[in-house]
Amino acid sequence: MDKFELLRKVKRQLMNVHKEKFIIPEPKPEETQSDYVSRCMDAIGDEYDTPEQGVAVCIATYEKK
C-alpha cells in the first residue's frame, strides 16, 4: 500500500469515526509539520492499529491548514 492509498484509507476511516471518540488537534500557525505530527501523535497515536495510520492522519490534517 503506497502513501496515498494509506491516506485515502485513513480519511475514509475518519469519516466513520464518532467525534466523541477522540479529537484531532488543530495545527498552530507557527508550528512546523514535524512539531505538529509529534504533538498530534501524542493525542491520537494509540487510536489506530499502526503508528503509520496515526501519522497519515496527522500529516493530512497539517496539510489542510
N, CA, C and O atoms as a Tripos MOL2 file, in Angstrom:
@<TRIPOS>MOLECULE
protein
  260   259    65     0     0
PROTEIN
NO_CHARGES

@<TRIPOS>ATOM
      1 N           0.8540   -1.1670    0.0000 N.3       1 MET1
      2 CA          0.0000    0.0000    0.0000 C.3       1 MET1
      3 C           0.9030    1.2350    0.0000 C.2       1 MET1
      4 O           1.7560    1.3840    0.8750 O.2       1 MET1
      5 N           0.7140    2.1220   -0.9860 N.am      2 ASP2
      6 CA          1.5500    3.3190   -1.0100 C.3       2 ASP2
      7 C           0.9790    4.4060   -0.0920 C.2       2 ASP2
      8 O          -0.1110    4.2530    0.4590 O.2       2 ASP2
      9 N           1.7140    5.4860    0.0620 N.am      3 LYS3
     10 CA          1.3680    6.5650    0.9970 C.3       3 LYS3
     11 C          -0.0120    7.1400    0.7020 C.2       3 LYS3
     12 O          -0.7770    7.4100    1.6280 O.2       3 LYS3
     13 N          -0.3410    7.3310   -0.5750 N.am      4 PHE4
     14 CA         -1.6130    7.9510   -0.9380 C.3       4 PHE4
     15 C          -2.7900    7.0120   -0.6920 C.2       4 PHE4
     16 O          -3.8630    7.4520   -0.2810 O.2       4 PHE4
     17 N          -2.5910    5.7320   -0.9410 N.am      5 GLU5
     18 CA         -3.6380    4.7630   -0.6330 C.3       5 GLU5
     19 C          -3.8950    4.7240    0.8690 C.2       5 GLU5
     20 O          -5.0420    4.6450    1.3100 O.2       5 GLU5
     21 N          -2.8240    4.7800    1.6480 N.am      6 LEU6
     22 CA         -2.9580    4.7870    3.1050 C.3       6 LEU6
     23 C          -3.7110    6.0370    3.5660 C.2       6 LEU6
     24 O          -4.5860    5.9530    4.4280 O.2       6 LEU6
     25 N          -3.3730    7.1950    2.9930 N.am      7 LEU7
     26 CA         -4.0810    8.4320    3.3520 C.3       7 LEU7
     27 C          -5.5680    8.3430    3.0090 C.2       7 LEU7
     28 O          -6.4120    8.7670    3.7990 O.2       7 LEU7
     29 N          -5.8930    7.7940    1.8380 N.am      8 ARG8
     30 CA         -7.3100    7.6480    1.4530 C.3       8 ARG8
     31 C          -8.0320    6.7090    2.4090 C.2       8 ARG8
     32 O          -9.1720    6.9680    2.7940 O.2       8 ARG8
     33 N          -7.3760    5.6210    2.7910 N.am      9 LYS9
     34 CA         -7.9820    4.6680    3.7150 C.3       9 LYS9
     35 C          -8.2410    5.3240    5.0700 C.2       9 LYS9
     36 O          -9.3080    5.1550    5.6600 O.2       9 LYS9
     37 N          -7.2610    6.0670    5.5500 N.am     10 VAL10
     38 CA         -7.4160    6.7270    6.8430 C.3      10 VAL10
     39 C          -8.5130    7.7830    6.7780 C.2      10 VAL10
     40 O          -9.2950    7.9140    7.7190 O.2      10 VAL10
     41 N          -8.5840    8.5330    5.6860 N.am     11 LYS11
     42 CA         -9.6500    9.5310    5.5420 C.3      11 LYS11
     43 C         -11.0230    8.8710    5.6040 C.2      11 LYS11
     44 O         -11.9370    9.3890    6.2450 O.2      11 LYS11
     45 N         -11.1650    7.7300    4.9390 N.am     12 ARG12
     46 CA        -12.4440    7.0030    4.9920 C.3      12 ARG12
     47 C         -12.7510    6.5640    6.4080 C.2      12 ARG12
     48 O         -13.8940    6.6550    6.8550 O.2      12 ARG12
     49 N         -11.7370    6.0860    7.1170 N.am     13 GLN13
     50 CA        -11.9440    5.6700    8.4930 C.3      13 GLN13
     51 C         -12.3440    6.8480    9.3650 C.2      13 GLN13
     52 O         -13.2090    6.7230   10.2320 O.2      13 GLN13
     53 N         -11.7170    7.9820    9.1370 N.am     14 LEU14
     54 CA        -12.0560    9.1710    9.9240 C.3      14 LEU14
     55 C         -13.5000    9.5920    9.7110 C.2      14 LEU14
     56 O         -14.1570   10.0530   10.6440 O.2      14 LEU14
     57 N         -13.9910    9.4390    8.5060 N.am     15 MET15
     58 CA        -15.3650    9.8220    8.2240 C.3      15 MET15
     59 C         -16.3510    8.9430    8.9890 C.2      15 MET15
     60 O         -17.4850    9.3490    9.2440 O.2      15 MET15
     61 N         -15.9210    7.7510    9.3480 N.am     16 ASN16
     62 CA        -16.7910    6.8220   10.0520 C.3      16 ASN16
     63 C         -16.6350    6.8630   11.5650 C.2      16 ASN16
     64 O         -17.3720    6.1880   12.2830 O.2      16 ASN16
     65 N         -15.6900    7.6440   12.0490 N.am     17 VAL17
     66 CA        -15.4220    7.7000   13.4900 C.3      17 VAL17
     67 C         -16.3000    8.7720   14.1250 C.2      17 VAL17
     68 O         -16.4640    9.8630   13.5790 O.2      17 VAL17
     69 N         -16.8500    8.4490   15.2660 N.am     18 HIS18
     70 CA        -17.6310    9.4300   16.0060 C.3      18 HIS18
     71 C         -16.6990   10.4500   16.6250 C.2      18 HIS18
     72 O         -15.6440   10.0910   17.1490 O.2      18 HIS18
     73 N         -17.0760   11.7170   16.5690 N.am     19 LYS19
     74 CA        -16.2240   12.7710   17.1020 C.3      19 LYS19
     75 C         -15.9930   12.6250   18.5970 C.2      19 LYS19
     76 O         -14.9990   13.1350   19.1150 O.2      19 LYS19
     77 N         -16.8810   11.9460   19.2980 N.am     20 GLU20
     78 CA        -16.7200   11.7860   20.7370 C.3      20 GLU20
     79 C         -15.5410   10.8730   21.0820 C.2      20 GLU20
     80 O         -15.0130   10.9490   22.1920 O.2      20 GLU20
     81 N         -15.1310   10.0320   20.1720 N.am     21 LYS21
     82 CA        -14.0900    9.0630   20.4660 C.3      21 LYS21
     83 C         -12.7410    9.7360   20.7360 C.2      21 LYS21
     84 O         -12.0730    9.4200   21.7200 O.2      21 LYS21
     85 N         -12.3490   10.6500   19.8700 N.am     22 PHE22
     86 CA        -11.1130   11.3940   20.0710 C.3      22 PHE22
     87 C         -11.1520   12.6510   19.2170 C.2      22 PHE22
     88 O         -11.9250   12.7480   18.2630 O.2      22 PHE22
     89 N         -10.3180   13.6010   19.5680 N.am     23 ILE23
     90 CA        -10.2660   14.8600   18.8390 C.3      23 ILE23
     91 C          -8.8620   15.0280   18.2620 C.2      23 ILE23
     92 O          -7.8610   14.9040   18.9680 O.2      23 ILE23
     93 N          -8.8160   15.3100   16.9790 N.am     24 ILE24
     94 CA         -7.5360   15.5610   16.3260 C.3      24 ILE24
     95 C          -7.1830   17.0240   16.5850 C.2      24 ILE24
     96 O          -7.9640   17.9140   16.2490 O.2      24 ILE24
     97 N          -6.0260   17.2840   17.1740 N.am     25 PRO25
     98 CA         -5.6650   18.6710   17.4570 C.3      25 PRO25
     99 C          -5.4660   19.4840   16.1760 C.2      25 PRO25
    100 O          -5.0650   18.9470   15.1430 O.2      25 PRO25
    101 N          -5.7460   20.7670   16.2570 N.am     26 GLU26
    102 CA         -5.5330   21.6700   15.1280 C.3      26 GLU26
    103 C          -4.0790   22.1280   15.1080 C.2      26 GLU26
    104 O          -3.4890   22.3740   16.1600 O.2      26 GLU26
    105 N          -3.4940   22.2440   13.9030 N.am     27 PRO27
    106 CA         -2.1320   22.7790   13.8260 C.3      27 PRO27
    107 C          -2.1200   24.2610   14.2230 C.2      27 PRO27
    108 O          -3.0440   25.0070   13.8980 O.2      27 PRO27
    109 N          -1.0800   24.6660   14.9160 N.am     28 LYS28
    110 CA         -0.9000   26.0720   15.2650 C.3      28 LYS28
    111 C          -0.2360   26.7730   14.0830 C.2      28 LYS28
    112 O           0.5500   26.1530   13.3670 O.2      28 LYS28
    113 N          -0.5390   28.0520   13.8660 N.am     29 PRO29
    114 CA          0.0050   28.7560   12.6920 C.3      29 PRO29
    115 C           1.5330   28.7040   12.5780 C.2      29 PRO29
    116 O           2.0600   28.5650   11.4740 O.2      29 PRO29
    117 N           2.2410   28.8120   13.6850 N.am     30 GLU30
    118 CA          3.7030   28.8590   13.6410 C.3      30 GLU30
    119 C           4.3510   27.4780   13.7560 C.2      30 GLU30
    120 O           5.5780   27.3740   13.7350 O.2      30 GLU30
    121 N           3.5650   26.4400   13.8760 N.am     31 GLU31
    122 CA          4.0740   25.0960   14.1440 C.3      31 GLU31
    123 C           4.6100   24.4330   12.8740 C.2      31 GLU31
    124 O           3.9710   24.4780   11.8230 O.2      31 GLU31
    125 N           5.7870   23.8190   12.9820 N.am     32 THR32
    126 CA          6.3160   23.0590   11.8490 C.3      32 THR32
    127 C           5.5440   21.7450   11.7260 C.2      32 THR32
    128 O           4.8780   21.3100   12.6660 O.2      32 THR32
    129 N           5.6450   21.1290   10.5640 N.am     33 GLN33
    130 CA          4.9640   19.8520   10.3710 C.3      33 GLN33
    131 C           5.4880   18.8130   11.3520 C.2      33 GLN33
    132 O           4.7090   18.0480   11.9200 O.2      33 GLN33
    133 N           6.7820   18.7810   11.5520 N.am     34 SER34
    134 CA          7.3800   17.8100   12.4650 C.3      34 SER34
    135 C           6.8660   17.9970   13.8900 C.2      34 SER34
    136 O           6.4920   17.0300   14.5540 O.2      34 SER34
    137 N           6.8510   19.2490   14.3560 N.am     35 ASP35
    138 CA          6.3530   19.5220   15.7080 C.3      35 ASP35
    139 C           4.8770   19.1560   15.8350 C.2      35 ASP35
    140 O           4.4520   18.5820   16.8370 O.2      35 ASP35
    141 N           4.0970   19.4990   14.7950 N.am     36 TYR36
    142 CA          2.6700   19.1950   14.8400 C.3      36 TYR36
    143 C           2.4280   17.6800   14.8750 C.2      36 TYR36
    144 O           1.6420   17.1960   15.6880 O.2      36 TYR36
    145 N           3.0990   16.9410   13.9990 N.am     37 VAL37
    146 CA          2.8870   15.4910   13.9440 C.3      37 VAL37
    147 C           3.2460   14.8540   15.2830 C.2      37 VAL37
    148 O           2.5580   13.9410   15.7410 O.2      37 VAL37
    149 N           4.3030   15.3230   15.9030 N.am     38 SER38
    150 CA          4.6810   14.7970   17.2140 C.3      38 SER38
    151 C           3.5840   15.0580   18.2470 C.2      38 SER38
    152 O           3.2030   14.1570   18.9950 O.2      38 SER38
    153 N           3.0790   16.2910   18.2850 N.am     39 ARG39
    154 CA          2.0120   16.6500   19.2350 C.3      39 ARG39
    155 C           0.7250   15.8960   18.9120 C.2      39 ARG39
    156 O           0.0310   15.4200   19.8100 O.2      39 ARG39
    157 N           0.4200   15.7950   17.6450 N.am     40 CYS40
    158 CA         -0.7850   15.0870   17.2010 C.3      40 CYS40
    159 C          -0.7240   13.6040   17.5900 C.2      40 CYS40
    160 O          -1.7070   13.0440   18.0740 O.2      40 CYS40
    161 N           0.4300   12.9770   17.3740 N.am     41 MET41
    162 CA          0.5770   11.5630   17.7130 C.3      41 MET41
    163 C           0.4570   11.3270   19.2110 C.2      41 MET41
    164 O          -0.0330   10.2810   19.6380 O.2      41 MET41
    165 N           0.9020   12.2950   20.0140 N.am     42 ASP42
    166 CA          0.7190   12.1770   21.4650 C.3      42 ASP42
    167 C          -0.7710   12.1300   21.8020 C.2      42 ASP42
    168 O          -1.1830   11.4500   22.7420 O.2      42 ASP42
    169 N          -1.5730   12.8610   21.0230 N.am     43 ALA43
    170 CA         -3.0030   12.9540   21.2950 C.3      43 ALA43
    171 C          -3.7940   11.7730   20.7310 C.2      43 ALA43
    172 O          -4.7260   11.2930   21.3770 O.2      43 ALA43
    173 N          -3.4330   11.2950   19.5260 N.am     44 ILE44
    174 CA         -4.2800   10.2880   18.8650 C.3      44 ILE44
    175 C          -3.5570    9.0110   18.4810 C.2      44 ILE44
    176 O          -4.1870    8.0870   17.9680 O.2      44 ILE44
    177 N          -2.2720    8.9300   18.7110 N.am     45 GLY45
    178 CA         -1.4730    7.8020   18.2250 C.3      45 GLY45
    179 C          -1.9870    6.4320   18.5950 C.2      45 GLY45
    180 O          -1.8840    5.5010   17.7970 O.2      45 GLY45
    181 N          -2.5370    6.2840   19.7830 N.am     46 ASP46
    182 CA         -2.9880    4.9540   20.1960 C.3      46 ASP46
    183 C          -4.4200    4.6480   19.7690 C.2      46 ASP46
    184 O          -4.9790    3.6300   20.1780 O.2      46 ASP46
    185 N          -5.0210    5.5100   18.9550 N.am     47 GLU47
    186 CA         -6.3710    5.2740   18.4480 C.3      47 GLU47
    187 C          -6.3670    4.3960   17.1890 C.2      47 GLU47
    188 O          -7.4250    3.9630   16.7340 O.2      47 GLU47
    189 N          -5.1950    4.1360   16.6350 N.am     48 TYR48
    190 CA         -5.0930    3.4040   15.3750 C.3      48 TYR48
    191 C          -4.3480    2.0890   15.5710 C.2      48 TYR48
    192 O          -3.6360    1.8990   16.5560 O.2      48 TYR48
    193 N          -4.5300    1.1940   14.6160 N.am     49 ASP49
    194 CA         -3.8910   -0.1160   14.6760 C.3      49 ASP49
    195 C          -2.3730   -0.0280   14.5110 C.2      49 ASP49
    196 O          -1.6260   -0.7970   15.1150 O.2      49 ASP49
    197 N          -1.9310    0.9210   13.6830 N.am     50 THR50
    198 CA         -0.4950    1.0740   13.4510 C.3      50 THR50
    199 C          -0.1060    2.5380   13.5920 C.2      50 THR50
    200 O          -0.9340    3.4220   13.3740 O.2      50 THR50
    201 N           1.1410    2.8040   13.9540 N.am     51 PRO51
    202 CA          1.5920    4.1990   14.0330 C.3      51 PRO51
    203 C           1.5080    4.9180   12.6860 C.2      51 PRO51
    204 O           1.2700    6.1240   12.6340 O.2      51 PRO51
    205 N           1.7020    4.1760   11.6060 N.am     52 GLU52
    206 CA          1.6530    4.7780   10.2750 C.3      52 GLU52
    207 C           0.2860    5.3950    9.9870 C.2      52 GLU52
    208 O           0.1980    6.4340    9.3330 O.2      52 GLU52
    209 N          -0.7830    4.7550   10.4750 N.am     53 GLN53
    210 CA         -2.1240    5.2950   10.2670 C.3      53 GLN53
    211 C          -2.2820    6.6230   11.0100 C.2      53 GLN53
    212 O          -2.8350    7.5800   10.4680 O.2      53 GLN53
    213 N          -1.8010    6.6770   12.2360 N.am     54 GLY54
    214 CA         -1.8740    7.9140   13.0050 C.3      54 GLY54
    215 C          -1.0730    9.0280   12.3520 C.2      54 GLY54
    216 O          -1.5400   10.1630   12.2640 O.2      54 GLY54
    217 N           0.1270    8.7090   11.8960 N.am     55 VAL55
    218 CA          0.9650    9.6940   11.2260 C.3      55 VAL55
    219 C           0.2810   10.1990    9.9640 C.2      55 VAL55
    220 O           0.3080   11.3970    9.6830 O.2      55 VAL55
    221 N          -0.3310    9.3030    9.2030 N.am     56 ALA56
    222 CA         -1.0360    9.7130    7.9820 C.3      56 ALA56
    223 C          -2.1610   10.6890    8.3040 C.2      56 ALA56
    224 O          -2.3560   11.6660    7.5810 O.2      56 ALA56
    225 N          -2.8990   10.4390    9.3710 N.am     57 VAL57
    226 CA         -3.9810   11.3400    9.7800 C.3      57 VAL57
    227 C          -3.4050   12.6990   10.1680 C.2      57 VAL57
    228 O          -3.9320   13.7380    9.7720 O.2      57 VAL57
    229 N          -2.3410   12.6860   10.9290 N.am     58 CYS58
    230 CA         -1.7300   13.9370   11.3780 C.3      58 CYS58
    231 C          -1.1950   14.7430   10.1970 C.2      58 CYS58
    232 O          -1.3890   15.9570   10.1330 O.2      58 CYS58
    233 N          -0.5300   14.0800    9.2740 N.am     59 ILE59
    234 CA          0.0080   14.7800    8.1010 C.3      59 ILE59
    235 C          -1.1250   15.3560    7.2640 C.2      59 ILE59
    236 O          -1.0530   16.5080    6.8340 O.2      59 ILE59
    237 N          -2.1590   14.5760    7.0310 N.am     60 ALA60
    238 CA         -3.2970   15.0630    6.2540 C.3      60 ALA60
    239 C          -3.9380   16.2720    6.9260 C.2      60 ALA60
    240 O          -4.3290   17.2220    6.2490 O.2      60 ALA60
    241 N          -4.0470   16.2420    8.2390 N.am     61 THR61
    242 CA         -4.6250   17.3690    8.9700 C.3      61 THR61
    243 C          -3.7190   18.5930    8.8540 C.2      61 THR61
    244 O          -4.2070   19.7060    8.6580 O.2      61 THR61
    245 N          -2.4340   18.4030    8.9700 N.am     62 TYR62
    246 CA         -1.4870   19.5200    8.8610 C.3      62 TYR62
    247 C          -1.5620   20.1410    7.4720 C.2      62 TYR62
    248 O          -1.5450   21.3640    7.3370 O.2      62 TYR62
    249 N          -1.6430   19.3120    6.4470 N.am     63 GLU63
    250 CA         -1.6380   19.8160    5.0680 C.3      63 GLU63
    251 C          -2.9200   20.5630    4.7120 C.2      63 GLU63
    252 O          -2.9400   21.3230    3.7440 O.2      63 GLU63
    253 N          -3.9920   20.3570    5.4820 N.am     64 LYS64
    254 CA         -5.2490   21.0670    5.2310 C.3      64 LYS64
    255 C          -5.2290   22.4920    5.7620 C.2      64 LYS64
    256 O          -6.0950   23.2880    5.3980 O.2      64 LYS64
    257 N          -4.2730   22.8370    6.6080 N.am     65 LYS65
    258 CA         -4.2900   24.1660    7.2520 C.3      65 LYS65
    259 C          -4.0650   25.2890    6.2900 C.2      65 LYS65
    260 O          -4.0550   26.4530    6.6910 O.2      65 LYS65
@<TRIPOS>BOND
     1     1     2 1
     2     2     3 1
     3     3     4 2
     4     3     5 am
     5     5     6 1
     6     6     7 1
     7     7     8 2
     8     7     9 am
     9     9    10 1
    10    10    11 1
    11    11    12 2
    12    11    13 am
    13    13    14 1
    14    14    15 1
    15    15    16 2
    16    15    17 am
    17    17    18 1
    18    18    19 1
    19    19    20 2
    20    19    21 am
    21    21    22 1
    22    22    23 1
    23    23    24 2
    24    23    25 am
    25    25    26 1
    26    26    27 1
    27    27    28 2
    28    27    29 am
    29    29    30 1
    30    30    31 1
    31    31    32 2
    32    31    33 am
    33    33    34 1
    34    34    35 1
    35    35    36 2
    36    35    37 am
    37    37    38 1
    38    38    39 1
    39    39    40 2
    40    39    41 am
    41    41    42 1
    42    42    43 1
    43    43    44 2
    44    43    45 am
    45    45    46 1
    46    46    47 1
    47    47    48 2
    48    47    49 am
    49    49    50 1
    50    50    51 1
    51    51    52 2
    52    51    53 am
    53    53    54 1
    54    54    55 1
    55    55    56 2
    56    55    57 am
    57    57    58 1
    58    58    59 1
    59    59    60 2
    60    59    61 am
    61    61    62 1
    62    62    63 1
    63    63    64 2
    64    63    65 am
    65    65    66 1
    66    66    67 1
    67    67    68 2
    68    67    69 am
    69    69    70 1
    70    70    71 1
    71    71    72 2
    72    71    73 am
    73    73    74 1
    74    74    75 1
    75    75    76 2
    76    75    77 am
    77    77    78 1
    78    78    79 1
    79    79    80 2
    80    79    81 am
    81    81    82 1
    82    82    83 1
    83    83    84 2
    84    83    85 am
    85    85    86 1
    86    86    87 1
    87    87    88 2
    88    87    89 am
    89    89    90 1
    90    90    91 1
    91    91    92 2
    92    91    93 am
    93    93    94 1
    94    94    95 1
    95    95    96 2
    96    95    97 am
    97    97    98 1
    98    98    99 1
    99    99   100 2
   100    99   101 am
   101   101   102 1
   102   102   103 1
   103   103   104 2
   104   103   105 am
   105   105   106 1
   106   106   107 1
   107   107   108 2
   108   107   109 am
   109   109   110 1
   110   110   111 1
   111   111   112 2
   112   111   113 am
   113   113   114 1
   114   114   115 1
   115   115   116 2
   116   115   117 am
   117   117   118 1
   118   118   119 1
   119   119   120 2
   120   119   121 am
   121   121   122 1
   122   122   123 1
   123   123   124 2
   124   123   125 am
   125   125   126 1
   126   126   127 1
   127   127   128 2
   128   127   129 am
   129   129   130 1
   130   130   131 1
   131   131   132 2
   132   131   133 am
   133   133   134 1
   134   134   135 1
   135   135   136 2
   136   135   137 am
   137   137   138 1
   138   138   139 1
   139   139   140 2
   140   139   141 am
   141   141   142 1
   142   142   143 1
   143   143   144 2
   144   143   145 am
   145   145   146 1
   146   146   147 1
   147   147   148 2
   148   147   149 am
   149   149   150 1
   150   150   151 1
   151   151   152 2
   152   151   153 am
   153   153   154 1
   154   154   155 1
   155   155   156 2
   156   155   157 am
   157   157   158 1
   158   158   159 1
   159   159   160 2
   160   159   161 am
   161   161   162 1
   162   162   163 1
   163   163   164 2
   164   163   165 am
   165   165   166 1
   166   166   167 1
   167   167   168 2
   168   167   169 am
   169   169   170 1
   170   170   171 1
   171   171   172 2
   172   171   173 am
   173   173   174 1
   174   174   175 1
   175   175   176 2
   176   175   177 am
   177   177   178 1
   178   178   179 1
   179   179   180 2
   180   179   181 am
   181   181   182 1
   182   182   183 1
   183   183   184 2
   184   183   185 am
   185   185   186 1
   186   186   187 1
   187   187   188 2
   188   187   189 am
   189   189   190 1
   190   190   191 1
   191   191   192 2
   192   191   193 am
   193   193   194 1
   194   194   195 1
   195   195   196 2
   196   195   197 am
   197   197   198 1
   198   198   199 1
   199   199   200 2
   200   199   201 am
   201   201   202 1
   202   202   203 1
   203   203   204 2
   204   203   205 am
   205   205   206 1
   206   206   207 1
   207   207   208 2
   208   207   209 am
   209   209   210 1
   210   210   211 1
   211   211   212 2
   212   211   213 am
   213   213   214 1
   214   214   215 1
   215   215   216 2
   216   215   217 am
   217   217   218 1
   218   218   219 1
   219   219   220 2
   220   219   221 am
   221   221   222 1
   222   222   223 1
   223   223   224 2
   224   223   225 am
   225   225   226 1
   226   226   227 1
   227   227   228 2
   228   227   229 am
   229   229   230 1
   230   230   231 1
   231   231   232 2
   232   231   233 am
   233   233   234 1
   234   234   235 1
   235   235   236 2
   236   235   237 am
   237   237   238 1
   238   238   239 1
   239   239   240 2
   240   239   241 am
   241   241   242 1
   242   242   243 1
   243   243   244 2
   244   243   245 am
   245   245   246 1
   246   246   247 1
   247   247   248 2
   248   247   249 am
   249   249   250 1
   250   250   251 1
   251   251   252 2
   252   251   253 am
   253   253   254 1
   254   254   255 1
   255   255   256 2
   256   255   257 am
   257   257   258 1
   258   258   259 1
   259   259   260 2
@<TRIPOS>SUBSTRUCTURE
     1 MET1         2 RESIDUE 1 A MET
     2 ASP2         6 RESIDUE 1 A ASP
     3 LYS3        10 RESIDUE 1 A LYS
     4 PHE4        14 RESIDUE 1 A PHE
     5 GLU5        18 RESIDUE 1 A GLU
     6 LEU6        22 RESIDUE 1 A LEU
     7 LEU7        26 RESIDUE 1 A LEU
     8 ARG8        30 RESIDUE 1 A ARG
     9 LYS9        34 RESIDUE 1 A LYS
    10 VAL10       38 RESIDUE 1 A VAL
    11 LYS11       42 RESIDUE 1 A LYS
    12 ARG12       46 RESIDUE 1 A ARG
    13 GLN13       50 RESIDUE 1 A GLN
    14 LEU14       54 RESIDUE 1 A LEU
    15 MET15       58 RESIDUE 1 A MET
    16 ASN16       62 RESIDUE 1 A ASN
    17 VAL17       66 RESIDUE 1 A VAL
    18 HIS18       70 RESIDUE 1 A HIS
    19 LYS19       74 RESIDUE 1 A LYS
    20 GLU20       78 RESIDUE 1 A GLU
    21 LYS21       82 RESIDUE 1 A LYS
    22 PHE22       86 RESIDUE 1 A PHE
    23 ILE23       90 RESIDUE 1 A ILE
    24 ILE24       94 RESIDUE 1 A ILE
    25 PRO25       98 RESIDUE 1 A PRO
    26 GLU26      102 RESIDUE 1 A GLU
    27 PRO27      106 RESIDUE 1 A PRO
    28 LYS28      110 RESIDUE 1 A LYS
    29 PRO29      114 RESIDUE 1 A PRO
    30 GLU30      118 RESIDUE 1 A GLU
    31 GLU31      122 RESIDUE 1 A GLU
    32 THR32      126 RESIDUE 1 A THR
    33 GLN33      130 RESIDUE 1 A GLN
    34 SER34      134 RESIDUE 1 A SER
    35 ASP35      138 RESIDUE 1 A ASP
    36 TYR36      142 RESIDUE 1 A TYR
    37 VAL37      146 RESIDUE 1 A VAL
    38 SER38      150 RESIDUE 1 A SER
    39 ARG39      154 RESIDUE 1 A ARG
    40 CYS40      158 RESIDUE 1 A CYS
    41 MET41      162 RESIDUE 1 A MET
    42 ASP42      166 RESIDUE 1 A ASP
    43 ALA43      170 RESIDUE 1 A ALA
    44 ILE44      174 RESIDUE 1 A ILE
    45 GLY45      178 RESIDUE 1 A GLY
    46 ASP46      182 RESIDUE 1 A ASP
    47 GLU47      186 RESIDUE 1 A GLU
    48 TYR48      190 RESIDUE 1 A TYR
    49 ASP49      194 RESIDUE 1 A ASP
    50 THR50      198 RESIDUE 1 A THR
    51 PRO51      202 RESIDUE 1 A PRO
    52 GLU52      206 RESIDUE 1 A GLU
    53 GLN53      210 RESIDUE 1 A GLN
    54 GLY54      214 RESIDUE 1 A GLY
    55 VAL55      218 RESIDUE 1 A VAL
    56 ALA56      222 RESIDUE 1 A ALA
    57 VAL57      226 RESIDUE 1 A VAL
    58 CYS58      230 RESIDUE 1 A CYS
    59 ILE59      234 RESIDUE 1 A ILE
    60 ALA60      238 RESIDUE 1 A ALA
    61 THR61      242 RESIDUE 1 A THR
    62 TYR62      246 RESIDUE 1 A TYR
    63 GLU63      250 RESIDUE 1 A GLU
    64 LYS64      254 RESIDUE 1 A LYS
    65 LYS65      258 RESIDUE 1 A LYS
